[in-house]
Amino acid sequence: MTIKATLAATAMLAALAGCAQMTALTGVGQETAATDTVPQEPEFFENAYVAKDAGRYDLPAVPEDQIPVAYRRQIVPYTTTEVPGTLVIDPTHAVLYFVLEGGRAIRYGISVGRDGFGWSGIAKVSRKGSWPTWTPPSEMIDRQPSLEKWRGGMPGGPENPLGARAIYLTVNGIDYGWRVHGTPEWRTIGKRASSGCFRMIQQDVLDLYERVQVDARVVVLTADGETPTTLTMPPPAPKPAAKPKAKPAPVAETAAAGVVETKPLADTAANTTVPDVAETTDTPDPAPAEPATETPSEPEPAPEAAPVQPDAQAAPESPAATDEPAQTEDPSSETPPSVYITPLR
């Protein structure tokens, strides 16, 4: 072998050694000019969804064969102007990218906000939490009254909607309640299911949690896949209509004027029962009873009998004209009190 051939072989071995070292550091090979035209195959992670120790609790395994291939954790070619360490979220295709060096990214499947809860904008990671407490906002409790018991916060655990890890997002320093978090409902990945957060398989959020840094840039793309220039938020949820208060109807519409029947005392002596009097209307005072007369036993003219005053207990007076009508509720005025998931494209 000539000296020239020996030098060429040595240079080739050195290049191969450098490629192997880059693979050990990043998990992918160094890109060359040929990779710009030849599609690269995605690189999947082995044993990505086996049972894991997540600190306070263990995570059960997720059957990988039941996760669509597009939503399994994998390293893919990704051209972007964003710096490594940035999160790029594509709600239209339900995937999240963690940008790497060399034109690649780790892609995770996610679940995104259902219709009416989507948003786009530039955010940042404000903090991270392990087995975080979940506190539903008041608007969510209004929509789902069964969540009232968690108004003060639901402790972290396997059933907590935030899962094993949560990455908290803010926009211009404002926390709108949006998170990237794990979920025990892994079958919702790839679907519209949340109220604006981005759900991940528990094993995937553990992986991302260790990679992303606080203050990292987060880009939530528009529906057209473009980098947003402004924050686009979902419209505010309508407030439930208040029940109208029942008002008492006017007296004239609920009852007719009552009538008190009066009879001479001679007719009522044997029966002391007093006729009922209406309680919700105004009535005139009863006229005094006709005075009774006695038949004389002798031909002498009998003195006139003094008018007998009606007994105060015989007939109750009707209510005074200033009494208020009884308060009655009109039942007809009562108004009865007033997660869906669809696959993405």
C-alpha positions in Angstrom: 0.0 0.0 0.0 1.4 3.4 -1.0 1.8 6.2 1.5 -1.0 8.1 -0.2 -3.4 5.2 0.1 -2.5 4.8 3.8 -3.2 8.4 4.6 -6.6 8.2 2.9 -7.6 5.1 4.9 -6.6 6.8 8.1 -8.7 9.8 7.3 -11.7 7.6 6.7 -11.3 5.8 10.0 -11.1 9.1 11.8 -14.3 10.4 10.2 -16.1 7.2 11.2 -14.9 7.5 14.8 -16.3 11.1 14.9 -19.7 9.9 13.7 -19.9 7.2 16.3 -19.1 9.7 19.1 -21.9 12.1 17.9 -24.3 9.2 17.9 -23.4 8.4 21.5 -24.0 12.0 22.6 -27.2 12.8 20.8 -28.6 9.5 19.6 -28.5 10.6 16.0 -25.8 10.8 13.4 -24.1 13.9 12.0 -26.1 15.3 9.1 -24.3 15.6 5.7 -25.2 17.3 2.5 -26.9 14.1 1.3 -29.4 14.3 4.1 -30.9 17.4 2.6 -32.4 15.4 -0.2 -32.8 11.9 1.2 -35.6 11.6 3.8 -34.3 10.3 7.2 -36.0 7.6 9.1 -37.4 8.5 12.5 -35.5 7.0 15.5 -37.7 5.4 18.2 -36.8 5.0 21.8 -36.6 1.4 23.1 -38.7 0.5 26.1 -40.2 4.0 26.1 -43.5 2.9 27.7 -42.6 0.3 30.3 -43.5 0.7 33.9 -41.5 3.3 35.6 -40.6 4.6 39.1 -41.8 8.2 39.1 -40.8 9.1 42.6 -43.8 9.2 45.0 -45.8 6.7 42.8 -45.0 4.2 40.2 -46.3 4.4 36.7 -47.9 1.4 35.0 -46.8 0.3 31.6 -48.6 1.6 28.5 -49.2 -0.9 25.7 -47.0 0.6 23.0 -48.7 -1.4 20.2 -51.9 0.5 21.0 -50.3 3.9 20.6 -50.5 5.2 17.0 -47.0 5.3 15.4 -47.2 9.0 14.7 -47.7 9.7 18.5 -44.9 7.5 19.8 -41.8 9.3 21.2 -39.2 9.5 18.3 -36.4 11.6 17.0 -37.2 13.2 13.6 -35.7 15.6 11.1 -37.0 19.1 11.9 -36.1 22.3 10.2 -36.6 25.4 12.3 -35.0 28.7 13.2 -35.7 28.1 16.9 -32.8 27.4 19.2 -32.2 24.0 20.7 -34.2 23.5 23.9 -37.3 25.3 22.5 -40.7 23.6 22.7 -42.7 23.9 19.4 -46.3 22.7 19.8 -48.3 21.9 16.7 -52.0 21.6 17.8 -53.2 20.9 14.3 -51.3 17.6 14.2 -51.3 17.0 18.0 -47.5 16.8 18.3 -44.9 18.6 20.4 -41.2 19.1 19.3 -38.3 19.5 21.7 -35.7 21.1 19.4 -32.3 19.4 19.2 -29.1 20.5 17.4 -28.4 19.4 13.9 -31.8 20.0 12.3 -33.6 17.4 14.4 -36.1 17.3 17.3 -37.8 14.8 19.7 -41.4 14.5 18.7 -44.1 13.5 21.3 -47.7 12.8 20.7 -50.1 15.1 22.7 -53.7 15.8 23.3 -54.9 19.4 22.6 -57.7 21.7 23.5 -61.1 20.7 22.2 -63.1 23.0 19.9 -63.4 26.4 21.5 -60.4 25.9 23.8 -57.5 26.2 21.4 -54.9 29.0 21.5 -51.7 30.1 19.9 -48.9 32.4 20.9 -45.4 32.6 22.4 -45.0 31.5 26.0 -42.3 30.4 28.3 -41.7 27.8 31.0 -42.3 29.5 34.3 -41.8 26.4 36.5 -42.0 22.7 36.7 -43.8 20.4 39.2 -43.6 16.8 40.3 -46.9 15.1 41.1 -48.5 18.6 41.2 -51.7 19.7 42.9 -54.6 20.4 40.5 -56.9 23.3 41.2 -59.8 23.6 38.7 -60.6 27.2 37.7 -64.0 28.6 38.7 -65.1 28.6 35.1 -64.5 24.8 34.9 -66.4 24.2 38.1 -69.3 26.2 36.7 -69.3 23.9 33.7 -68.8 20.7 35.8 -70.4 21.2 39.3 -69.1 17.8 40.3 -65.6 19.4 40.6 -66.8 21.7 43.4 -65.1 19.4 46.0 -61.7 20.2 44.4 -62.1 24.0 44.5 -59.3 24.1 47.1 -57.1 21.8 45.1 -56.8 18.0 44.4 -53.6 16.5 45.8 -51.1 14.9 43.4 -51.5 11.2 42.7 -52.2 8.6 40.0 -55.8 9.9 39.5 -54.8 13.6 39.4 -55.6 15.1 35.9 -52.1 16.8 35.8 -50.4 13.4 36.0 -46.9 12.7 37.2 -45.3 16.0 36.0 -46.5 19.4 34.9 -44.7 22.1 33.0 -46.3 25.5 33.7 -46.6 28.1 30.9 -47.0 31.9 31.1 -47.5 34.5 28.4 -46.0 37.9 29.0 -45.7 37.0 32.7 -49.4 36.0 32.9 -50.6 32.6 33.9 -53.7 31.6 32.0 -53.8 28.1 33.4 -52.1 26.4 30.5 -49.8 23.5 31.2 -47.9 20.7 29.5 -48.6 17.7 31.7 -49.0 14.0 32.0 -52.4 12.2 32.0 -53.6 8.8 33.1 -56.0 8.9 30.2 -53.3 8.0 27.6 -56.0 7.0 25.1 -56.8 10.7 24.5 -53.4 11.3 23.0 -53.8 12.6 19.4 -57.3 13.9 20.1 -59.0 17.1 21.1 -59.8 16.5 24.7 -58.5 19.2 27.0 -59.5 22.7 28.1 -56.4 24.4 26.6 -53.6 22.3 28.2 -51.4 19.9 26.3 -51.6 16.3 27.7 -48.8 13.7 27.3 -48.4 10.0 28.1 -46.9 9.8 31.6 -43.6 8.2 30.4 -43.3 11.0 27.8 -43.8 13.8 30.2 -41.2 12.3 32.5 -38.7 12.3 29.6 -39.6 15.9 28.6 -39.5 17.1 32.2 -35.9 16.2 32.5 -34.9 17.9 29.2 -36.7 21.2 29.2 -35.4 24.1 31.3 -37.2 26.8 33.2 -37.5 30.0 31.1 -37.4 27.9 27.9 -39.2 29.4 24.9 -42.5 27.7 24.0 -44.1 28.3 20.5 -47.7 27.3 20.0 -48.3 27.3 16.3 -51.4 28.7 14.6 -53.9 26.5 12.9 -51.9 27.0 9.6 -48.7 25.8 11.2 -47.2 29.3 11.3 -45.2 31.0 14.1 -47.7 33.3 15.8 -47.0 37.1 16.1 -49.8 37.7 18.6 -51.6 35.8 21.3 -54.8 34.2 20.1 -57.1 33.1 22.9 -60.3 31.2 23.0 -63.5 33.3 23.6 -64.6 33.5 27.3 -67.1 30.9 28.3 -70.6 32.3 28.6 -71.9 32.7 32.1 -74.9 30.6 33.1 -78.2 32.6 33.0 -79.5 33.5 36.5 -82.9 32.2 37.5 -85.5 35.0 37.5 -87.0 35.7 40.9 -90.7 34.8 41.3 -92.9 37.8 41.9 -96.4 37.6 43.5 -99.2 38.3 41.1 -101.6 41.2 41.7 -104.5 40.3 43.9 -107.1 41.1 41.2 -105.6 38.3 39.1 -105.6 35.7 41.8 -109.0 36.0 43.6 -112.4 37.6 43.5 -113.7 39.8 46.3 -115.2 37.7 49.1 -118.8 38.0 50.3 -119.9 37.6 53.9 -123.4 36.2 54.3 -125.5 37.8 57.1 -128.7 36.4 58.7 -131.0 37.5 61.5 -130.0 36.3 64.9 -133.2 34.2 65.2 -132.0 32.1 62.3 -128.4 31.7 63.6 -129.3 31.0 67.3 -129.4 27.2 66.7 -126.3 27.1 64.6 -123.3 29.0 65.8 -121.1 28.0 62.8 -119.6 31.1 61.2 -119.2 31.1 57.4 -115.6 31.2 56.1 -114.2 34.5 55.0 -111.7 35.0 52.1 -108.2 35.8 53.4 -106.7 37.5 50.4 -109.3 40.2 49.6 -110.7 43.3 51.1 -114.4 43.1 52.2 -116.9 45.7 53.6 -117.9 45.4 57.3 -121.0 43.3 57.8 -124.3 45.1 58.3 -125.8 44.8 61.8 -128.4 42.1 62.1 -132.2 42.9 62.2 -133.4 43.3 65.8 -135.7 40.5 67.0 -139.2 41.2 68.6 -141.1 39.2 71.2 -144.8 38.4 71.0 -146.7 39.7 74.1 -148.6 37.2 76.2 -151.1 39.9 77.3 -153.0 42.4 75.3 -150.8 45.2 76.8 -148.5 46.6 74.3 -145.0 45.2 74.8 -142.1 47.5 75.1 -139.8 47.6 72.2 -137.0 45.2 72.5 -133.6 46.8 72.5 -131.5 46.0 69.5 -129.4 43.0 70.3 -125.7 43.7 69.5 -124.0 41.0 67.4 -121.6 38.9 69.4 -118.0 39.8 68.6 -117.3 36.1 68.4 -120.1 35.3 66.0 -118.5 36.5 62.7 -114.9 37.6 62.3 -114.3 40.9 60.6 -112.8 40.8 57.2 -109.2 41.9 56.8 -108.5 45.6 56.8 -108.0 47.4 53.6 -104.3 47.9 54.3 -103.5 44.2 54.6 -100.9 43.0 52.1 -102.0 40.1 49.8 -100.5 36.8 50.6 -97.1 36.1 49.0 -97.6 33.4 46.4 -94.9 31.9 44.1 -95.8 31.4 40.5 -94.3 27.9 39.7 -94.6 28.7 36.0 -92.0 31.4 36.3 -89.3 29.0 37.5 -86.8 28.2 34.8 -85.2 24.8 34.9 -81.4 25.0 35.3 -79.8 24.8 32.0 -65.5 15.9 26.7 -66.2 15.5 23.6 -63.3 14.1 21.7 -62.8 14.0 18.0 -59.7 12.7 16.1 -57.4 15.2 14.7 -56.3 15.4 11.1 
